[in-house]
């Protein structure tokens, strides 16, 4: 593993916590309550508790790995350190690929919401210009400095939480306890199916900690930020579901497009509906600001370790101390995917790739614990291998729920990456 050179450690506990929360709480929470209620009704709260607990197991693995391997690169760096170049190459491309496809989807979703009010943005040049300004405006902010990039993330995190917290605080006055009453527990099968959907709403920690090489005192900051983030996300999700279910009751599943906006209409009137629609757009923008800050640093890390043999991608700007070329290249690919819409055909790979990454990180924790290297001062999960083994079992359970086409698509992607890796290795040997 090659150490970062030129990057500066400026991100503290608040900045890293905001970074993780900003990525996790994306647009999903603005539609999830209706989807979950359609499966479980008033017992929806159990799915949030169940899924939150499962996610916490996986995040504990990230906390231990992140406190031991403190370079920039997040899950890619943990896997590469534990298992070497090949595993790092596959893991890195899964991380970059899934994030790119998600960025394309979220950026299109944000322009679609605006187009619903201003149809001029539906197609053609106005849509192109909107997406161009979105991607390259964020490129500019993140190239000129980490302080500016993380500052925008902090601001977005606070702004996106305000409408949600207002809805929680004021919405309880309109909650009917009868809407929260359920007579029997959901079946394990139904709970599992619902948790599989919810699991993706809890994703994002792996992206938020990519900036590990720029975190102050990472051995303490990373575990603390992960704990704060997952606790905050769980509390917000559970309270939001409770208010939405308590206010709308059995009608909640009918509002699949904007359940929180409909809840806010009851609580605040028409102003509330507008507030939550704006909140959804801000939340999507917040996600985009976070991913353009974090995801290019995987590209930088892959080049830094010569896994991608393009030295330019590992350059650090002399004045701004940011991986400027990696940021520009990553955002450009994301922009092209966003305007072409081709990401839809590859959404299958994006959805399963994070599960494979999580599997790699959980296995990395076990491998690093047997390493000859002494990781003094790092966070250690209580109970030894118990939590990583539970996390691995959870991930395998989720992977087993994928369709045959999803499994085949993911397998073919791994085969393609394997061929590319060994061709590149052969070319490197010939050139040496």
VOPAGU-2260 file (C-alpha; in pm, 1 decimal, decimal comma):
REM VOPAGU-2260
SITE   aa  ch    i         X         Y         Z
SITE  UNK   A    0       0,0       0,0       0,0
SITE  UNK   A    1     142,0     337,6    -104,9
SITE  UNK   A    2      95,7     629,4     135,3
SITE  UNK   A    3     -90,2     942,0      28,3
SITE  UNK   A    4     136,6    1233,2     -62,4
SITE  UNK   A    5      12,6    1589,5     -84,8
SITE  UNK   A    6    -330,0    1534,8      72,5
SITE  UNK   A    7    -397,3    1726,9     395,4
SITE  UNK   A    8    -584,8    1598,0     701,4
SITE  UNK   A    9    -860,2    1854,6     758,9
SITE  UNK   A   10   -1179,1    1651,2     814,7
SITE  UNK   A   11   -1289,3    1620,5    1178,6
SITE  UNK   A   12   -1566,8    1422,0    1350,7
SITE  UNK   A   13   -1844,6    1667,6    1256,1
SITE  UNK   A   14   -1729,3    1695,1     894,6
SITE  UNK   A   15   -1698,5    1317,0     848,7
SITE  UNK   A   16   -2030,8    1249,3    1026,0
SITE  UNK   A   17   -2203,7    1506,0     802,6
SITE  UNK   A   18   -2034,8    1350,8     498,9
SITE  UNK   A   19   -2170,1    1002,9     581,5
SITE  UNK   A   20   -2520,7    1122,5     681,6
SITE  UNK   A   21   -2542,1    1334,4     364,5
SITE  UNK   A   22   -2469,7    1032,8     144,3
SITE  UNK   A   23   -2699,4     788,1     329,4
SITE  UNK   A   24   -3001,5    1019,2     362,8
SITE  UNK   A   25   -3058,3    1074,8      -6,3
SITE  UNK   A   26   -3382,1    1087,6    -198,6
SITE  UNK   A   27   -3492,0     742,5     -76,9
SITE  UNK   A   28   -3638,5     855,6     255,8
SITE  UNK   A   29   -3879,7    1085,2      69,3
SITE  UNK   A   30   -4049,9     781,3     -94,5
SITE  UNK   A   31   -3963,1     485,3     132,1
SITE  UNK   A   32   -4239,7     520,5     394,0
SITE  UNK   A   33   -4511,9     435,9     139,6
SITE  UNK   A   34   -4318,7     141,1      -6,0
SITE  UNK   A   35   -4244,5      -9,7     336,6
SITE  UNK   A   36   -4602,8      47,1     452,3
SITE  UNK   A   37   -4732,1    -139,5     144,4
SITE  UNK   A   38   -4544,4    -449,0     270,7
SITE  UNK   A   39   -4592,4    -424,2     646,5
SITE  UNK   A   40   -4854,5    -160,2     726,3
SITE  UNK   A   41   -4838,5     -38,9    1087,2
SITE  UNK   A   42   -4562,7    -290,0    1172,0
SITE  UNK   A   43   -4322,3    -108,0     933,1
SITE  UNK   A   44   -4121,8      15,7    1229,1
SITE  UNK   A   45   -3995,7    -338,9    1290,1
SITE  UNK   A   46   -3832,8    -347,2     944,3
SITE  UNK   A   47   -3641,0     -27,3    1021,5
SITE  UNK   A   48   -3516,1    -168,3    1352,9
SITE  UNK   A   49   -3424,2    -500,9    1189,7
SITE  UNK   A   50   -3249,7    -344,2     891,2
SITE  UNK   A   51   -3076,3     -85,0    1108,0
SITE  UNK   A   52   -2936,1    -358,9    1330,2
SITE  UNK   A   53   -2812,4    -557,1    1030,2
SITE  UNK   A   54   -2654,4    -246,2     877,7
SITE  UNK   A   55   -2488,2    -161,6    1210,2
SITE  UNK   A   56   -2308,7    -500,1    1199,5
SITE  UNK   A   57   -2165,7    -417,4     857,7
SITE  UNK   A   58   -2074,9     -62,6     963,3
SITE  UNK   A   59   -1881,4    -195,9    1264,7
SITE  UNK   A   60   -1662,9    -381,2    1012,8
SITE  UNK   A   61   -1605,7     -51,0     830,4
SITE  UNK   A   62   -1520,6     117,3    1161,7
SITE  UNK   A   63   -1248,9    -138,1    1243,1
SITE  UNK   A   64   -1107,0    -148,4     888,8
SITE  UNK   A   65   -1114,9     232,9     861,7
SITE  UNK   A   66    -926,2     279,1    1188,1
SITE  UNK   A   67    -651,6      38,2    1075,8
SITE  UNK   A   68    -611,4     137,2     708,9
SITE  UNK   A   69    -607,7     516,8     714,4
SITE  UNK   A   70    -525,3     592,1     350,1
SITE  UNK   A   71    -771,7     755,5     110,5
SITE  UNK   A   72    -981,2     504,0     -86,5
SITE  UNK   A   73   -1233,6     361,6     160,8
SITE  UNK   A   74   -1345,8       1,6      92,8
SITE  UNK   A   75   -1108,3     -35,8    -203,7
SITE  UNK   A   76    -809,8      42,6      19,0
SITE  UNK   A   77    -918,4    -199,4     293,2
SITE  UNK   A   78    -965,6    -484,4      44,6
SITE  UNK   A   79    -640,1    -408,9    -142,3
SITE  UNK   A   80    -442,3    -394,3     184,2
SITE  UNK   A   81    -585,2    -724,6     306,6
SITE  UNK   A   82    -593,8    -928,1     -15,6
SITE  UNK   A   83    -367,8    -757,8    -269,9
SITE  UNK   A   84    -390,9    -597,4    -614,2
SITE  UNK   A   85    -641,8    -826,8    -783,8
SITE  UNK   A   86    -905,3    -807,2    -507,8
SITE  UNK   A   87    -842,1    -432,4    -481,2
SITE  UNK   A   88    -884,5    -388,5    -857,0
SITE  UNK   A   89   -1220,2    -569,7    -862,5
SITE  UNK   A   90   -1340,4    -398,8    -543,2
SITE  UNK   A   91   -1230,8     -57,0    -664,4
SITE  UNK   A   92   -1413,7     -88,6    -995,0
SITE  UNK   A   93   -1727,5    -214,9    -823,7
SITE  UNK   A   94   -1716,2      88,4    -594,1
SITE  UNK   A   95   -1656,6     338,1    -875,7
SITE  UNK   A   96   -1906,9     174,4   -1112,7
SITE  UNK   A   97   -2194,6     153,1    -866,5
SITE  UNK   A   98   -2141,1     513,7    -758,8
SITE  UNK   A   99   -2133,6     637,2   -1118,2
SITE  UNK   A  100   -2461,2     464,0   -1203,6
SITE  UNK   A  101   -2621,0     594,0    -882,9
SITE  UNK   A  102   -2499,6     947,5    -962,5
SITE  UNK   A  103   -2654,2     925,6   -1309,0
SITE  UNK   A  104   -2984,8     808,8   -1162,9
SITE  UNK   A  105   -2999,8    1070,6    -885,1
SITE  UNK   A  106   -2899,1    1361,1   -1113,7
SITE  UNK   A  107   -3172,7    1261,7   -1357,8
SITE  UNK   A  108   -3422,5    1227,0   -1072,9
SITE  UNK   A  109   -3339,3    1577,7    -952,7
SITE  UNK   A  110   -3393,1    1733,6   -1296,8
SITE  UNK   A  111   -3716,8    1531,2   -1332,5
SITE  UNK   A  112   -3854,4    1681,3   -1010,8
SITE  UNK   A  113   -3772,5    2031,8   -1136,6
SITE  UNK   A  114   -3918,3    1945,6   -1479,2
SITE  UNK   A  115   -4248,8    1852,2   -1313,5
SITE  UNK   A  116   -4281,9    2219,6   -1215,9
SITE  UNK   A  117   -4094,7    2365,3   -1515,3
SITE  UNK   A  118   -4150,5    2135,2   -1818,6
SITE  UNK   A  119   -3882,0    2317,6   -2019,1
SITE  UNK   A  120   -3625,0    2098,1   -1838,9
SITE  UNK   A  121   -3781,2    1770,0   -1955,2
SITE  UNK   A  122   -3571,6    1732,5   -2271,6
SITE  UNK   A  123   -3320,5    1891,4   -2504,6
SITE  UNK   A  124   -3073,9    2171,0   -2440,8
SITE  UNK   A  125   -3218,9    2299,3   -2105,8
SITE  UNK   A  126   -3184,1    1949,6   -1953,5
SITE  UNK   A  127   -2829,1    1918,5   -2090,6
SITE  UNK   A  128   -2732,9    2260,8   -1949,6
SITE  UNK   A  129   -2884,4    2180,0   -1608,2
SITE  UNK   A  130   -2687,8    1854,1   -1581,2
SITE  UNK   A  131   -2369,4    2021,9   -1709,0
SITE  UNK   A  132   -2392,6    2298,0   -1446,4
SITE  UNK   A  133   -2473,3    2042,1   -1173,5
SITE  UNK   A  134   -2174,1    1817,7   -1244,4
SITE  UNK   A  135   -1912,3    2078,0   -1333,5
SITE  UNK   A  136   -2023,7    2327,9   -1069,3
SITE  UNK   A  137   -1956,7    2056,3    -810,5
SITE  UNK   A  138   -1627,4    1973,4    -985,6
SITE  UNK   A  139   -1513,9    2335,6    -946,6
SITE  UNK   A  140   -1605,7    2346,3    -574,8
SITE  UNK   A  141   -1426,9    2018,2    -501,4
SITE  UNK   A  142   -1116,5    2095,9    -707,1
SITE  UNK   A  143   -1048,7    2430,4    -536,0
SITE  UNK   A  144   -1022,1    2266,6    -195,8
SITE  UNK   A  145   -1134,7    1998,3      49,1
SITE  UNK   A  146   -1245,3    2273,9     287,4
SITE  UNK   A  147   -1490,3    2407,1      26,7
SITE  UNK   A  148   -1614,2    2057,1     -65,4
SITE  UNK   A  149   -1670,2    1940,6     291,9
SITE  UNK   A  150   -1815,3    2282,7     378,4
SITE  UNK   A  151   -2082,1    2238,4     110,3
SITE  UNK   A  152   -2154,0    1886,8     240,8
SITE  UNK   A  153   -2200,3    2017,9     597,8
SITE  UNK   A  154   -2435,6    2290,3     471,1
SITE  UNK   A  155   -2636,2    2044,0     258,9
SITE  UNK   A  156   -2665,4    1797,3     547,8
SITE  UNK   A  157   -2813,0    2061,9     777,9
SITE  UNK   A  158   -3046,5    2200,3     508,8
SITE  UNK   A  159   -3176,2    1856,3     407,6
SITE  UNK   A  160   -3240,6    1758,8     772,7
SITE  UNK   A  161   -3438,5    2076,3     857,2
SITE  UNK   A  162   -3764,7    1984,0     673,8
SITE  UNK   A  163   -3742,7    1625,7     800,5
SITE  UNK   A  164   -3685,7    1734,5    1161,9
SITE  UNK   A  165   -3966,2    1993,7    1135,7
SITE  UNK   A  166   -4202,2    1724,6    1009,3
SITE  UNK   A  167   -4101,7    1496,3    1297,8
SITE  UNK   A  168   -4126,0    1766,4    1568,0
SITE  UNK   A  169   -4455,4    1922,7    1458,6
SITE  UNK   A  170   -4609,4    1615,7    1294,0
SITE  UNK   A  171   -4653,6    1423,9    1619,5
SITE  UNK   A  172   -4953,3    1644,3    1708,6
SITE  UNK   A  173   -5141,1    1489,7    1412,9
SITE  UNK   A  174   -5037,3    1130,0    1483,1
SITE  UNK   A  175   -5323,2     894,4    1563,6
SITE  UNK   A  176   -5215,1     606,2    1788,3
SITE  UNK   A  177   -5472,9     380,0    1623,5
SITE  UNK   A  178   -5276,2     415,0    1296,6
SITE  UNK   A  179   -4968,0     272,1    1469,3
SITE  UNK   A  180   -5141,9     -29,0    1622,5
SITE  UNK   A  181   -5077,7    -376,6    1477,5
SITE  UNK   A  182   -5206,9    -711,3    1603,9
SITE  UNK   A  183   -4936,3    -952,2    1490,1
SITE  UNK   A  184   -4570,7    -953,4    1396,3
SITE  UNK   A  185   -4479,2    -981,3    1026,4
SITE  UNK   A  186   -4351,0   -1314,2     894,0
SITE  UNK   A  187   -3974,9   -1352,6     864,6
SITE  UNK   A  188   -4012,1   -1387,4     486,9
SITE  UNK   A  189   -4202,4   -1058,5     453,6
SITE  UNK   A  190   -3964,3    -887,9     695,5
SITE  UNK   A  191   -3668,4   -1014,5     490,3
SITE  UNK   A  192   -3814,6    -891,4     159,7
SITE  UNK   A  193   -3885,8    -548,4     308,0
SITE  UNK   A  194   -3543,4    -526,1     470,1
SITE  UNK   A  195   -3381,7    -600,7     133,9
SITE  UNK   A  196   -3545,3    -283,4      -1,2
SITE  UNK   A  197   -3460,9     -82,6     309,9
SITE  UNK   A  198   -3102,3    -207,3     312,7
SITE  UNK   A  199   -3025,5       5,7       8,2
SITE  UNK   A  200   -3160,1     313,7     189,9
SITE  UNK   A  201   -2898,5     258,4     460,7
SITE  UNK   A  202   -2609,0     242,2     211,9
SITE  UNK   A  203   -2360,6     525,9     185,0
SITE  UNK   A  204   -2117,9     488,5     473,5
SITE  UNK   A  205   -1871,8     317,9     240,0
SITE  UNK   A  206   -1869,8     630,9      20,4
SITE  UNK   A  207   -1855,8     877,0     310,8
SITE  UNK   A  208   -1531,2     732,8     451,4
SITE  UNK   A  209   -1339,6     731,1     122,7
SITE  UNK   A  210   -1169,0    1054,0     240,8
SITE  UNK   A  211    -980,2     852,9     506,4
SITE  UNK   A  212    -644,7     999,7     399,5
SITE  UNK   A  213    -775,5    1350,7     475,7
SITE  UNK   A  214    -930,3    1273,1     816,8
SITE  UNK   A  215    -776,2    1414,4    1135,6
SITE  UNK   A  216    -676,3    1135,1    1378,6
SITE  UNK   A  217    -852,0     866,7    1168,6
SITE  UNK   A  218    -809,3     586,9    1425,0
SITE  UNK   A  219   -1056,4     768,0    1652,9
SITE  UNK   A  220   -1245,5     995,0    1414,1
SITE  UNK   A  221   -1363,4     727,5    1166,8
SITE  UNK   A  222   -1523,9     486,8    1422,5
SITE  UNK   A  223   -1679,4     778,7    1612,9
SITE  UNK   A  224   -1823,5     934,8    1294,0
SITE  UNK   A  225   -1966,5     599,2    1179,6
SITE  UNK   A  226   -2135,6     547,9    1518,2
SITE  UNK   A  227   -2282,9     901,2    1516,9
SITE  UNK   A  228   -2398,5     866,2    1156,5
SITE  UNK   A  229   -2571,2     528,2    1177,8
SITE  UNK   A  230   -2742,7     630,7    1505,4
SITE  UNK   A  231   -2865,5     957,4    1351,2
SITE  UNK   A  232   -2988,3     787,1    1033,8
SITE  UNK   A  233   -3173,6     516,1    1227,9
SITE  UNK   A  234   -3340,9     774,1    1453,9
SITE  UNK   A  235   -3450,2     994,8    1160,5
SITE  UNK   A  236   -3577,6     698,7     953,7
SITE  UNK   A  237   -3775,4     545,3    1242,4
SITE  UNK   A  238   -3929,9     878,0    1349,8
SITE  UNK   A  239   -4020,4     972,1     991,1
SITE  UNK   A  240   -4189,9     635,0     934,6
SITE  UNK   A  241   -4378,0     671,2    1266,0
SITE  UNK   A  242   -4507,4    1019,8    1178,0
SITE  UNK   A  243   -4604,1     925,4     819,8
SITE  UNK   A  244   -4782,4     607,5     935,0
SITE  UNK   A  245   -4939,5     784,7    1232,3
SITE  UNK   A  246   -5074,1    1072,8    1022,2
SITE  UNK   A  247   -5184,3     894,2     701,4
SITE  UNK   A  248   -5262,4     547,7     841,5
SITE  UNK   A  249   -5387,8     290,3     590,3
SITE  UNK   A  250   -5376,8     547,6     307,3
SITE  UNK   A  251   -4995,1     582,4     328,6
SITE  UNK   A  252   -4921,8     314,8      61,3
SITE  UNK   A  253   -5138,7     513,1    -184,9
SITE  UNK   A  254   -4889,0     802,0    -196,4
SITE  UNK   A  255   -4591,8     624,7    -354,5
SITE  UNK   A  256   -4468,2     935,4    -540,8
SITE  UNK   A  257   -4431,5    1170,0    -242,7
SITE  UNK   A  258   -4553,6    1022,1      89,4
SITE  UNK   A  259   -4365,8    1271,4     306,1
SITE  UNK   A  260   -4497,1    1566,2     104,6
SITE  UNK   A  261   -4851,7    1431,3     153,0
SITE  UNK   A  262   -4785,1    1392,2     526,7
SITE  UNK   A  263   -4653,1    1749,8     541,0
SITE  UNK   A  264   -4967,0    1873,2     360,1
SITE  UNK   A  265   -5177,0    1737,6     649,3
SITE  UNK   A  266   -4940,6    1882,5     911,8
SITE  UNK   A  267   -4854,9    2220,3     755,4
SITE  UNK   A  268   -5103,4    2264,9     470,4
SITE  UNK   A  269   -4994,8    2338,5     111,7
SITE  UNK   A  270   -4679,1    2508,4     238,2
SITE  UNK   A  271   -4570,2    2175,8     389,7
SITE  UNK   A  272   -4614,5    1995,2      59,1
SITE  UNK   A  273   -4391,7    2251,1    -116,0
SITE  UNK   A  274   -4137,6    2239,1     169,7
SITE  UNK   A  275   -4092,8    1862,4     138,8
SITE  UNK   A  276   -4074,9    1872,8    -242,7
SITE  UNK   A  277   -3797,3    2132,5    -212,4
SITE  UNK   A  278   -3643,6    1913,9      58,2
SITE  UNK   A  279   -3632,6    1620,2    -183,9
SITE  UNK   A  280   -3450,5    1830,8    -447,0
SITE  UNK   A  281   -3205,7    1963,5    -184,3
SITE  UNK   A  282   -3149,0    1607,9     -61,5
SITE  UNK   A  283   -3065,0    1489,9    -413,5
SITE  UNK   A  284   -2829,3    1784,4    -462,4
SITE  UNK   A  285   -2672,0    1703,5    -125,3
SITE  UNK   A  286   -2611,9    1347,5    -237,9
SITE  UNK   A  287   -2449,3    1471,2    -557,5
SITE  UNK   A  288   -2222,6    1713,9    -369,0
SITE  UNK   A  289   -2115,1    1427,4    -142,0
SITE  UNK   A  290   -2048,2    1176,6    -417,1
SITE  UNK   A  291   -1844,9    1422,8    -628,4
SITE  UNK   A  292   -1638,3    1492,6    -315,1
SITE  UNK   A  293   -1581,5    1127,1    -223,6
SITE  UNK   A  294   -1606,9     891,1    -521,0
SITE  UNK   A  295   -1324,3    1039,8    -736,1
SITE  UNK   A  296   -1086,1     960,0    -450,9
SITE  UNK   A  297   -1128,2     588,9    -528,0
SITE  UNK   A  298   -1009,0     662,6    -882,6
SITE  UNK   A  299    -716,9     856,1    -729,6
SITE  UNK   A  300    -637,4     564,3    -494,6
SITE  UNK   A  301    -645,4     308,8    -778,0
SITE  UNK   A  302    -393,8     521,5    -972,7
SITE  UNK   A  303    -186,6     593,6    -659,3
SITE  UNK   A  304    -137,7     218,6    -609,0
SITE  UNK   A  305     -71,4     169,3    -982,8
SITE  UNK   A  306    -374,1     -60,2   -1006,6
SITE  UNK   A  307    -483,5     173,6   -1286,0
SITE  UNK   A  308    -157,1     251,8   -1471,8
SITE  UNK   A  309    -248,4     615,5   -1542,3
SITE  UNK   A  310     -22,9     830,6   -1325,2
SITE  UNK   A  311    -210,8    1153,2   -1406,1
SITE  UNK   A  312    -511,9    1031,4   -1206,9
SITE  UNK   A  313    -301,5    1022,2    -889,2
SITE  UNK   A  314    -179,9    1381,6    -920,4
SITE  UNK   A  315    -251,1    1619,3    -633,6
SITE  UNK   A  316    -304,5    1988,4    -713,7
SITE  UNK   A  317      -8,5    2188,1    -578,4
SITE  UNK   A  318    -220,0    2479,9    -460,8
SITE  UNK   A  319    -548,7    2313,8    -361,8
SITE  UNK   A  320    -417,2    1973,6    -234,7
SITE  UNK   A  321    -699,6    1787,0    -412,2
SITE  UNK   A  322    -691,7    1497,8    -665,0
SITE  UNK   A  323    -811,9    1737,8    -933,0
SITE  UNK   A  324    -768,6    1519,0   -1242,1
SITE  UNK   A  325    -947,5    1223,2   -1079,4
SITE  UNK   A  326   -1235,6    1454,9    -983,9
SITE  UNK   A  327   -1268,5    1593,2   -1339,7
SITE  UNK   A  328   -1246,2    1248,2   -1505,7
SITE  UNK   A  329   -1495,3    1087,4   -1263,0
SITE  UNK   A  330   -1750,2    1368,4   -1301,6
SITE  UNK   A  331   -1714,2    1366,0   -1680,1
SITE  UNK   A  332   -1798,2     993,0   -1697,1
SITE  UNK   A  333   -2092,3    1053,4   -1459,7
SITE  UNK   A  334   -2214,5    1342,0   -1676,6
SITE  UNK   A  335   -2196,9    1131,3   -1994,8
SITE  UNK   A  336   -2393,8     850,4   -1826,0
SITE  UNK   A  337   -2649,8    1101,8   -1698,1
SITE  UNK   A  338   -2720,4    1257,6   -2039,2
SITE  UNK   A  339   -2720,7     924,1   -2223,8
SITE  UNK   A  340   -2942,3     735,6   -1981,3
SITE  UNK   A  341   -2745,2     415,9   -2050,1
SITE  UNK   A  342   -2706,8     361,8   -1676,6
SITE  UNK   A  343   -3052,9     201,1   -1669,1
SITE  UNK   A  344   -2926,0    -111,9   -1844,6
SITE  UNK   A  345   -2649,0    -146,7   -1586,7
SITE  UNK   A  346   -2853,8     -70,3   -1274,5
SITE  UNK   A  347   -2854,1    -443,0   -1192,7
SITE  UNK   A  348   -2476,3    -445,3   -1148,4
SITE  UNK   A  349   -2488,4    -125,4    -942,1
SITE  UNK   A  350   -2738,6    -269,5    -694,1
SITE  UNK   A  351   -2541,9    -587,7    -623,2
SITE  UNK   A  352   -2191,0    -439,6    -635,7
SITE  UNK   A  353   -2221,6    -272,6    -295,7
SITE  UNK   A  354   -2312,3    -605,2    -135,9
SITE  UNK   A  355   -1996,3    -758,2    -284,0
SITE  UNK   A  356   -1794,3    -461,9    -154,6
SITE  UNK   A  357   -1941,8    -509,9     193,4
SITE  UNK   A  358   -1850,5    -878,1     177,2
SITE  UNK   A  359   -1493,9    -783,7      86,3
SITE  UNK   A  360   -1468,3    -538,3     378,2
SITE  UNK   A  361   -1604,9    -790,5     631,8
SITE  UNK   A  362   -1351,9   -1049,3     509,9
SITE  UNK   A  363   -1078,9    -781,3     521,2
SITE  UNK   A  364   -1145,3    -719,7     891,3
SITE  UNK   A  365   -1085,5   -1089,4     961,6
SITE  UNK   A  366    -772,2   -1096,6     743,4
SITE  UNK   A  367    -626,4    -777,4     894,4
SITE  UNK   A  368    -681,5    -909,0    1247,5
SITE  UNK   A  369    -444,8   -1198,1    1160,0
SITE  UNK   A  370    -189,7    -966,0     997,8
SITE  UNK   A  371     167,5    -939,1    1123,6
SITE  UNK   A  372     131,6    -559,4    1116,0
SITE  UNK   A  373      53,2    -409,9    1457,2
SITE  UNK   A  374    -237,0    -164,6    1418,1
SITE  UNK   A  375    -196,6      10,7    1753,3
SITE  UNK   A  376    -466,9     252,3    1864,2
SITE  UNK   A  377    -722,5     128,4    1612,5
SITE  UNK   A  378   -1085,2      48,5    1690,2
SITE  UNK   A  379   -1155,2    -319,2    1762,6
SITE  UNK   A  380   -1501,5    -472,9    1736,0
SITE  UNK   A  381   -1602,0    -638,9    2066,7
SITE  UNK   A  382   -1641,8   -1016,3    2038,5
SITE  UNK   A  383   -1362,1   -1083,7    1792,2
SITE  UNK   A  384   -1488,9   -1237,5    1466,1
SITE  UNK   A  385   -1851,6   -1265,8    1582,5
SITE  UNK   A  386   -1973,3    -941,7    1419,6
SITE  UNK   A  387   -1784,2    -992,6    1087,2
SITE  UNK   A  388   -1924,6   -1346,8    1061,2
SITE  UNK   A  389   -2279,3   -1218,5    1124,9
SITE  UNK   A  390   -2219,7    -942,1     867,7
SITE  UNK   A  391   -2099,7   -1199,6     610,7
SITE  UNK   A  392   -2408,3   -1415,0     675,9
SITE  UNK   A  393   -2635,0   -1109,8     627,8
SITE  UNK   A  394   -2462,4   -1014,7     301,0
SITE  UNK   A  395   -2486,2   -1370,0     164,8
SITE  UNK   A  396   -2856,7   -1371,0     259,0
SITE  UNK   A  397   -2911,9   -1049,5      60,7
SITE  UNK   A  398   -2705,5   -1175,1    -234,3
SITE  UNK   A  399   -2910,9   -1497,2    -239,9
SITE  UNK   A  400   -3222,0   -1282,6    -290,4
SITE  UNK   A  401   -3091,3   -1146,3    -622,3
SITE  UNK   A  402   -3251,9   -1271,7    -941,9
SITE  UNK   A  403   -3074,0   -1511,2   -1178,4
SITE  UNK   A  404   -3019,4   -1226,7   -1428,9
SITE  UNK   A  405   -2866,2   -1007,0   -1156,8
SITE  UNK   A  406   -2629,5   -1286,8   -1050,2
SITE  UNK   A  407   -2529,7   -1360,1   -1412,3
SITE  UNK   A  408   -2476,4    -988,8   -1485,8
SITE  UNK   A  409   -2259,2    -945,1   -1177,7
SITE  UNK   A  410   -2061,4   -1262,1   -1257,7
SITE  UNK   A  411   -1993,3   -1145,4   -1613,6
SITE  UNK   A  412   -1875,7    -808,8   -1481,0
SITE  UNK   A  413   -1627,9    -984,6   -1248,9
SITE  UNK   A  414   -1504,8   -1203,2   -1537,8
SITE  UNK   A  415   -1453,8    -892,4   -1755,7
SITE  UNK   A  416   -1263,1    -714,4   -1477,2
SITE  UNK   A  417   -1049,3   -1025,0   -1421,8
SITE  UNK   A  418    -950,7   -1037,8   -1788,6
SITE  UNK   A  419    -869,5    -664,2   -1790,6
SITE  UNK   A  420    -657,2    -700,3   -1473,6
SITE  UNK   A  421    -444,4    -984,5   -1608,5
SITE  UNK   A  422    -404,6    -822,7   -1953,4
SITE  UNK   A  423    -281,4    -505,4   -1779,2
SITE  UNK   A  424     -48,1    -712,0   -1561,8
SITE  UNK   A  425      94,3    -884,5   -1870,4
SITE  UNK   A  426     148,9    -546,2   -2045,6
SITE  UNK   A  427     324,5    -408,9   -1735,3
SITE  UNK   A  428     561,5    -708,5   -1727,0
SITE  UNK   A  429     643,0    -673,7   -2097,3
SITE  UNK   A  430     713,3    -300,9   -2052,0
SITE  UNK   A  431     939,6    -358,0   -1747,0
